[in-house]
Amino acid sequence: MPGEGSWKTLYQAERTQLIEEGYPVRCRPPAGEAPTERDWERAYRRLWKVRERGLRPDFAYVEPDGFEGILADAEPTPSRRRRWRG
């Protein structure tokens, strides 16, 4: 397990991240009264399969791929015409 967290913490953080990125997350936390670390690890690994399905069709944000796409989608910046006065 990476870092100092638990599998439960890692699962919760990854699930939140996937939802915010627009993935169709349907995975549920482990069932039962007291899930073990192994249960949380299995649930975490299932989350990674969500990426294979791609983004939700109703997700409005599109992130450009590659440098050219980023520049093409960027807002124009104001020109810097002020002169330095020392």
DRENKOLPA-539323 format. One record per atom (N, C-alpha, C): residue number from 1; residue in one letter; atom name; x, y, z. Coordinates in Angstrom, 1 decimal, m for minus. Each point is the difference from the previous one (the first is absolute). Example, Ala and Ser with C-alpha at 12.3 -4.5 7.8 and 13.67 -1.06 7.14 Angstrom:
# DRENKOLPA-539323
keza badren 1 balum a setor N xx 13.2 yy m5.7 zz 7.8
keza badren 1 balum a setor CA xx m0.9 yy 1.2 zz 0.0
keza badren 1 balum a setor C xx 0.9 yy 1.2 zz 0.0
keza badren 2 balum s setor N xx m0.4 yy 1.1 zz m0.7
keza badren 2 balum s setor CA xx 0.9 yy 1.1 zz 0.0
keza badren 2 balum s setor C xx m0.8 yy 1.1 zz 0.8
This chain:
# DRENKOLPA-539323
keza badren 1 balum m setor N xx 0.8 yy m1.2 zz 0.0
keza badren 1 balum m setor CA xx m0.8 yy 1.2 zz 0.0
keza badren 1 balum m setor C xx 0.9 yy 1.2 zz 0.0
keza badren 2 balum p setor N xx m0.3 yy 1.0 zz m0.9
keza badren 2 balum p setor CA xx 0.8 yy 1.2 zz 0.0
keza badren 2 balum p setor C xx m0.2 yy 0.9 zz 1.1
keza badren 3 balum g setor N xx 1.0 yy 0.7 zz 0.5
keza badren 3 balum g setor CA xx m0.1 yy 1.0 zz 1.0
keza badren 3 balum g setor C xx m0.4 yy m0.5 zz 1.3
keza badren 4 balum e setor N xx m0.5 yy 0.9 zz 0.9
keza badren 4 balum e setor CA xx m0.3 yy m0.3 zz 1.3
keza badren 4 balum e setor C xx m1.5 yy m0.2 zz 0.2
keza badren 5 balum g setor N xx m0.8 yy 0.1 zz m1.0
keza badren 5 balum g setor CA xx m1.5 yy m0.1 zz 0.2
keza badren 5 balum g setor C xx m0.4 yy m1.5 zz 0.0
keza badren 6 balum s setor N xx m1.3 yy m0.1 zz 0.1
keza badren 6 balum s setor CA xx m0.6 yy m1.4 zz 0.0
keza badren 6 balum s setor C xx m0.6 yy m0.2 zz m1.4
keza badren 7 balum w setor N xx m0.3 yy m1.2 zz m0.3
keza badren 7 balum w setor CA xx m0.7 yy m0.3 zz m1.3
keza badren 7 balum w setor C xx m1.4 yy 0.7 zz 0.0
keza badren 8 balum k setor N xx m0.6 yy 0.1 zz 1.1
keza badren 8 balum k setor CA xx m1.3 yy 0.7 zz 0.1
keza badren 8 balum k setor C xx 0.2 yy 1.5 zz m0.4
keza badren 9 balum t setor N xx 1.0 yy 0.7 zz 0.5
keza badren 9 balum t setor CA xx 0.3 yy 1.4 zz m0.3
keza badren 9 balum t setor C xx 0.3 yy 0.1 zz m1.5
keza badren 10 balum l setor N xx 0.8 yy m0.9 zz m0.5
keza badren 10 balum l setor CA xx 0.4 yy 0.0 zz m1.4
keza badren 10 balum l setor C xx m1.2 yy m0.2 zz m0.9
keza badren 11 balum y setor N xx m0.9 yy m0.9 zz 0.4
keza badren 11 balum y setor CA xx m1.2 yy m0.3 zz m0.8
keza badren 11 balum y setor C xx m0.8 yy 1.3 zz 0.0
keza badren 12 balum q setor N xx m0.3 yy 0.6 zz 1.1
keza badren 12 balum q setor CA xx m0.8 yy 1.2 zz 0.1
keza badren 12 balum q setor C xx 0.5 yy 1.1 zz m0.8
keza badren 13 balum a setor N xx 1.3 yy 0.3 zz 0.0
keza badren 13 balum a setor CA xx 0.7 yy 1.0 zz m0.7
keza badren 13 balum a setor C xx m0.1 yy m0.2 zz m1.5
keza badren 14 balum e setor N xx 0.3 yy m1.3 zz m0.4
keza badren 14 balum e setor CA xx m0.1 yy m0.3 zz m1.5
keza badren 14 balum e setor C xx m1.4 yy 0.1 zz m0.5
keza badren 15 balum r setor N xx m1.0 yy m0.5 zz 0.8
keza badren 15 balum r setor CA xx m1.4 yy 0.1 zz m0.5
keza badren 15 balum r setor C xx m0.4 yy 1.4 zz m0.2
keza badren 16 balum t setor N xx 0.3 yy 0.9 zz 0.9
keza badren 16 balum t setor CA xx m0.3 yy 1.4 zz m0.1
keza badren 16 balum t setor C xx 0.7 yy 0.6 zz m1.2
keza badren 17 balum q setor N xx 1.2 yy m0.4 zz m0.2
keza badren 17 balum q setor CA xx 0.8 yy 0.6 zz m1.2
keza badren 17 balum q setor C xx m0.7 yy m0.5 zz m1.3
keza badren 18 balum l setor N xx m0.3 yy m1.3 zz m0.1
keza badren 18 balum l setor CA xx m0.6 yy m0.5 zz m1.2
keza badren 18 balum l setor C xx m1.4 yy 0.7 zz m0.3
keza badren 19 balum i setor N xx m0.8 yy 0.3 zz 1.0
keza badren 19 balum i setor CA xx m1.2 yy 0.6 zz m0.2
keza badren 19 balum i setor C xx 0.2 yy 1.5 zz m0.5
keza badren 20 balum e setor N xx 1.0 yy 0.7 zz 0.6
keza badren 20 balum e setor CA xx 0.3 yy 1.3 zz m0.4
keza badren 20 balum e setor C xx 0.5 yy 0.1 zz m1.4
keza badren 21 balum e setor N xx 0.7 yy m1.1 zz m0.5
keza badren 21 balum e setor CA xx 0.6 yy 0.0 zz m1.3
keza badren 21 balum e setor C xx m1.1 yy m0.4 zz m1.0
keza badren 22 balum g setor N xx m1.2 yy m0.4 zz 0.4
keza badren 22 balum g setor CA xx m1.0 yy m0.3 zz m1.0
keza badren 22 balum g setor C xx m0.2 yy m1.5 zz m0.3
keza badren 23 balum y setor N xx 0.6 yy m0.9 zz 0.8
keza badren 23 balum y setor CA xx m0.2 yy m1.4 zz m0.2
keza badren 23 balum y setor C xx m1.3 yy m0.5 zz 0.6
keza badren 24 balum p setor N xx m0.6 yy m1.0 zz m0.7
keza badren 24 balum p setor CA xx m1.3 yy m0.5 zz 0.6
keza badren 24 balum p setor C xx 0.3 yy m1.0 zz 1.1
keza badren 25 balum v setor N xx 0.2 yy 0.5 zz 1.2
keza badren 25 balum v setor CA xx 0.3 yy m0.9 zz 1.1
keza badren 25 balum v setor C xx m1.3 yy m0.6 zz 0.6
keza badren 26 balum r setor N xx 0.0 yy m1.3 zz m0.1
keza badren 26 balum r setor CA xx m1.2 yy m0.7 zz 0.6
keza badren 26 balum r setor C xx 0.5 yy m1.0 zz 1.1
keza badren 27 balum c setor N xx 1.3 yy 0.0 zz 0.2
keza badren 27 balum c setor CA xx 0.6 yy m0.9 zz 1.0
keza badren 27 balum c setor C xx m0.5 yy 0.4 zz 1.4
keza badren 28 balum r setor N xx m0.3 yy m0.9 zz 0.9
keza badren 28 balum r setor CA xx m0.4 yy 0.3 zz 1.3
keza badren 28 balum r setor C xx 1.1 yy m0.5 zz 1.0
keza badren 29 balum p setor N xx 0.1 yy 0.6 zz 1.2
keza badren 29 balum p setor CA xx 0.9 yy m0.4 zz 1.0
keza badren 29 balum p setor C xx m0.3 yy m1.5 zz 0.4
keza badren 30 balum p setor N xx 0.9 yy m0.7 zz 0.6
keza badren 30 balum p setor CA xx m0.2 yy m1.3 zz 0.4
keza badren 30 balum p setor C xx m1.2 yy m0.1 zz 0.9
keza badren 31 balum a setor N xx m0.8 yy m1.0 zz m0.2
keza badren 31 balum a setor CA xx m1.2 yy m0.2 zz 0.9
keza badren 31 balum a setor C xx 0.4 yy m0.8 zz 1.3
keza badren 32 balum g setor N xx m0.8 yy 0.1 zz 0.9
keza badren 32 balum g setor CA xx 0.3 yy m0.7 zz 1.3
keza badren 32 balum g setor C xx 0.2 yy 1.0 zz 1.1
keza badren 33 balum e setor N xx m0.1 yy m0.6 zz 1.2
keza badren 33 balum e setor CA xx 0.1 yy 0.8 zz 1.2
keza badren 33 balum e setor C xx 1.4 yy 0.6 zz 0.2
keza badren 34 balum a setor N xx 1.0 yy m0.8 zz m0.2
keza badren 34 balum a setor CA xx 1.4 yy 0.4 zz 0.2
keza badren 34 balum a setor C xx 0.9 yy m0.5 zz m1.1
keza badren 35 balum p setor N xx 0.0 yy 0.7 zz m1.2
keza badren 35 balum p setor CA xx 0.9 yy m0.4 zz m1.1
keza badren 35 balum p setor C xx 1.5 yy 0.0 zz 0.4
keza badren 36 balum t setor N xx 0.7 yy m1.0 zz m0.5
keza badren 36 balum t setor CA xx 1.4 yy m0.1 zz 0.3
keza badren 36 balum t setor C xx 0.8 yy 0.8 zz m1.0
keza badren 37 balum e setor N xx 1.3 yy 0.2 zz 0.3
keza badren 37 balum e setor CA xx 0.9 yy 0.7 zz m0.9
keza badren 37 balum e setor C xx 0.0 yy m0.7 zz m1.4
keza badren 38 balum r setor N xx 0.0 yy m1.3 zz 0.0
keza badren 38 balum r setor CA xx 0.0 yy m0.8 zz m1.2
keza badren 38 balum r setor C xx m1.3 yy 0.4 zz m0.8
keza badren 39 balum d setor N xx m1.2 yy 0.1 zz 0.7
keza badren 39 balum d setor CA xx m1.2 yy 0.4 zz m0.7
keza badren 39 balum d setor C xx 0.1 yy 1.4 zz m0.7
keza badren 40 balum w setor N xx 0.6 yy 0.9 zz 0.8
keza badren 40 balum w setor CA xx 0.2 yy 1.4 zz m0.6
keza badren 40 balum w setor C xx 1.0 yy 0.0 zz m1.1
keza badren 41 balum e setor N xx 1.0 yy m0.9 zz 0.1
keza badren 41 balum e setor CA xx 1.0 yy m0.1 zz m1.2
keza badren 41 balum e setor C xx m0.7 yy m0.5 zz m1.2
keza badren 42 balum r setor N xx m0.8 yy m1.0 zz 0.1
keza badren 42 balum r setor CA xx m0.8 yy m0.6 zz m1.1
keza badren 42 balum r setor C xx m0.9 yy 1.1 zz m0.6
keza badren 43 balum a setor N xx m0.7 yy 0.7 zz 0.8
keza badren 43 balum a setor CA xx m0.9 yy 1.1 zz m0.4
keza badren 43 balum a setor C xx 0.8 yy 1.1 zz m0.8
keza badren 44 balum y setor N xx 1.2 yy 0.3 zz 0.5
keza badren 44 balum y setor CA xx 0.8 yy 1.0 zz m0.6
keza badren 44 balum y setor C xx 0.5 yy m0.5 zz m1.4
keza badren 45 balum r setor N xx 0.4 yy m1.2 zz m0.1
keza badren 45 balum r setor CA xx 0.4 yy m0.5 zz m1.3
keza badren 45 balum r setor C xx m1.1 yy m0.1 zz m1.0
keza badren 46 balum r setor N xx m1.3 yy m0.2 zz 0.5
keza badren 46 balum r setor CA xx m1.1 yy 0.0 zz m0.9
keza badren 46 balum r setor C xx m0.2 yy 1.4 zz m0.6
keza badren 47 balum l setor N xx 0.3 yy 1.0 zz 0.8
keza badren 47 balum l setor CA xx m0.2 yy 1.4 zz m0.5
keza badren 47 balum l setor C xx 0.8 yy 0.3 zz m1.2
keza badren 48 balum w setor N xx 1.2 yy m0.6 zz m0.1
keza badren 48 balum w setor CA xx 0.8 yy 0.2 zz m1.2
keza badren 48 balum w setor C xx m0.6 yy m0.5 zz m1.3
keza badren 49 balum k setor N xx m0.9 yy m0.9 zz 0.1
keza badren 49 balum k setor CA xx m0.6 yy m0.5 zz m1.2
keza badren 49 balum k setor C xx m1.0 yy 1.0 zz m0.6
keza badren 50 balum v setor N xx m0.5 yy 1.0 zz 0.9
keza badren 50 balum v setor CA xx m0.9 yy 1.0 zz m0.4
keza badren 50 balum v setor C xx 0.6 yy 0.8 zz m1.2
keza badren 51 balum r setor N xx 1.3 yy 0.3 zz 0.1
keza badren 51 balum r setor CA xx 0.7 yy 0.8 zz m1.1
keza badren 51 balum r setor C xx m0.1 yy m0.7 zz m1.3
keza badren 52 balum e setor N xx m0.1 yy m1.3 zz m0.1
keza badren 52 balum e setor CA xx m0.1 yy m0.7 zz m1.3
keza badren 52 balum e setor C xx m1.3 yy 0.4 zz m0.7
keza badren 53 balum r setor N xx m1.1 yy 0.3 zz 0.7
keza badren 53 balum r setor CA xx m1.3 yy 0.4 zz m0.6
keza badren 53 balum r setor C xx 0.0 yy 1.4 zz m0.5
keza badren 54 balum g setor N xx 1.0 yy 0.8 zz 0.3
keza badren 54 balum g setor CA xx 0.0 yy 1.3 zz m0.5
keza badren 54 balum g setor C xx m0.9 yy 1.0 zz 0.8
keza badren 55 balum l setor N xx 0.0 yy 1.2 zz m0.4
keza badren 55 balum l setor CA xx m0.8 yy 1.1 zz 0.7
keza badren 55 balum l setor C xx m1.5 yy m0.2 zz m0.2
keza badren 56 balum r setor N xx m0.7 yy 0.5 zz 0.9
keza badren 56 balum r setor CA xx m1.5 yy 0.0 zz m0.2
keza badren 56 balum r setor C xx m0.4 yy 0.9 zz m1.2
keza badren 57 balum p setor N xx m0.9 yy m0.5 zz m0.8
keza badren 57 balum p setor CA xx m0.4 yy 0.8 zz m1.2
keza badren 57 balum p setor C xx m0.6 yy 1.4 zz 0.4
keza badren 58 balum d setor N xx m0.5 yy 0.2 zz 1.2
keza badren 58 balum d setor CA xx m0.6 yy 1.3 zz 0.3
keza badren 58 balum d setor C xx 1.0 yy 0.9 zz 0.7
keza badren 59 balum f setor N xx 1.3 yy m0.5 zz 0.1
keza badren 59 balum f setor CA xx 1.0 yy 0.9 zz 0.6
keza badren 59 balum f setor C xx 0.4 yy 1.1 zz m0.9
keza badren 60 balum a setor N xx m0.2 yy 1.2 zz 0.4
keza badren 60 balum a setor CA xx 0.2 yy 1.1 zz m0.9
keza badren 60 balum a setor C xx 1.4 yy 0.5 zz m0.3
keza badren 61 balum y setor N xx 0.9 yy m0.4 zz 0.9
keza badren 61 balum y setor CA xx 1.4 yy 0.5 zz m0.1
keza badren 61 balum y setor C xx 0.8 yy m0.9 zz m0.9
keza badren 62 balum v setor N xx 0.8 yy 0.6 zz m0.9
keza badren 62 balum v setor CA xx 0.9 yy m0.7 zz m0.9
keza badren 62 balum v setor C xx 1.4 yy 0.5 zz 0.3
keza badren 63 balum e setor N xx 0.9 yy m0.9 zz 0.4
keza badren 63 balum e setor CA xx 1.4 yy 0.4 zz 0.2
keza badren 63 balum e setor C xx 0.8 yy m0.3 zz m1.2
keza badren 64 balum p setor N xx 0.7 yy 1.0 zz m0.5
keza badren 64 balum p setor CA xx 0.8 yy m0.2 zz m1.3
keza badren 64 balum p setor C xx 1.1 yy m0.9 zz 0.3
keza badren 65 balum d setor N xx 0.4 yy m0.8 zz m1.1
keza badren 65 balum d setor CA xx 1.2 yy m0.8 zz 0.1
keza badren 65 balum d setor C xx 1.1 yy 0.6 zz m0.8
keza badren 66 balum g setor N xx 1.2 yy 0.1 zz 0.6
keza badren 66 balum g setor CA xx 1.1 yy 0.5 zz m0.7
keza badren 66 balum g setor C xx 0.1 yy 1.5 zz 0.1
keza badren 67 balum f setor N xx 1.2 yy 0.5 zz m0.2
keza badren 67 balum f setor CA xx 0.4 yy 1.4 zz 0.1
keza badren 67 balum f setor C xx m0.8 yy 0.9 zz m0.9
keza badren 68 balum e setor N xx m0.2 yy m0.5 zz m1.3
keza badren 68 balum e setor CA xx m0.7 yy 0.8 zz m1.0
keza badren 68 balum e setor C xx m1.5 yy 0.2 zz 0.4
keza badren 69 balum g setor N xx m0.6 yy m1.1 zz 0.5
keza badren 69 balum g setor CA xx m1.4 yy 0.1 zz 0.4
keza badren 69 balum g setor C xx m0.2 yy 0.9 zz 1.2
keza badren 70 balum i setor N xx 1.0 yy 0.0 zz 0.9
keza badren 70 balum i setor CA xx m0.1 yy 0.9 zz 1.2
keza badren 70 balum i setor C xx 0.1 yy 1.4 zz m0.5
keza badren 71 balum l setor N xx 0.9 yy 0.3 zz m0.9
keza badren 71 balum l setor CA xx 0.1 yy 1.4 zz m0.5
keza badren 71 balum l setor C xx m1.2 yy 0.4 zz m0.8
keza badren 72 balum a setor N xx m0.6 yy m0.9 zz m0.7
keza badren 72 balum a setor CA xx m1.1 yy 0.4 zz m0.9
keza badren 72 balum a setor C xx m1.2 yy 0.3 zz 0.9
keza badren 73 balum d setor N xx m0.2 yy m0.7 zz 1.1
keza badren 73 balum d setor CA xx m1.1 yy 0.1 zz 0.9
keza badren 73 balum d setor C xx 0.2 yy 1.2 zz 1.1
keza badren 74 balum a setor N xx 1.2 yy 0.5 zz 0.1
keza badren 74 balum a setor CA xx 0.3 yy 1.0 zz 1.0
keza badren 74 balum a setor C xx m0.7 yy 1.3 zz m0.3
keza badren 75 balum e setor N xx m0.4 yy 0.7 zz 1.0
keza badren 75 balum e setor CA xx m0.5 yy 1.4 zz m0.1
keza badren 75 balum e setor C xx 1.2 yy 0.9 zz m0.5
keza badren 76 balum p setor N xx m0.3 yy 1.0 zz m0.8
keza badren 76 balum p setor CA xx 1.0 yy 0.9 zz m0.4
keza badren 76 balum p setor C xx 0.5 yy 0.8 zz 1.2
keza badren 77 balum t setor N xx 1.3 yy 0.3 zz 0.0
keza badren 77 balum t setor CA xx 0.6 yy 0.7 zz 1.1
keza badren 77 balum t setor C xx 0.2 yy 1.5 zz m0.4
keza badren 78 balum p setor N xx m0.1 yy 0.9 zz 1.0
keza badren 78 balum p setor CA xx 0.2 yy 1.4 zz m0.3
keza badren 78 balum p setor C xx 1.5 yy 0.2 zz m0.4
keza badren 79 balum s setor N xx 0.2 yy 0.9 zz m0.9
keza badren 79 balum s setor CA xx 1.4 yy 0.3 zz m0.4
keza badren 79 balum s setor C xx 0.7 yy 0.7 zz 1.1
keza badren 80 balum r setor N xx 1.2 yy m0.1 zz 0.1
keza badren 80 balum r setor CA xx 0.8 yy 0.7 zz 1.0
keza badren 80 balum r setor C xx 0.8 yy 1.1 zz m0.6
keza badren 81 balum r setor N xx m0.6 yy 1.2 zz 0.0
keza badren 81 balum r setor CA xx 0.6 yy 1.1 zz m0.7
keza badren 81 balum r setor C xx 0.6 yy 1.0 zz 1.0
keza badren 82 balum r setor N xx m0.2 yy m0.1 zz 1.2
keza badren 82 balum r setor CA xx 0.5 yy 1.0 zz 1.0
keza badren 82 balum r setor C xx 1.5 yy m0.1 zz 0.0
keza badren 83 balum r setor N xx 0.6 yy 1.1 zz 0.1
keza badren 83 balum r setor CA xx 1.4 yy 0.1 zz 0.1
keza badren 83 balum r setor C xx 0.5 yy 0.0 zz 1.4
keza badren 84 balum w setor N xx 1.1 yy m0.5 zz 0.3
keza badren 84 balum w setor CA xx 0.5 yy 0.0 zz 1.3
keza badren 84 balum w setor C xx 0.6 yy 1.4 zz 0.3
keza badren 85 balum r setor N xx m0.3 yy 0.6 zz 1.1
keza badren 85 balum r setor CA xx 0.5 yy 1.3 zz 0.4
keza badren 85 balum r setor C xx 0.8 yy m0.2 zz 1.3
keza badren 86 balum g setor N xx 1.3 yy 0.1 zz m0.2
keza badren 86 balum g setor CA xx 0.8 yy m0.2 zz 1.1
keza badren 86 balum g setor C xx 0.5 yy 1.2 zz 0.8
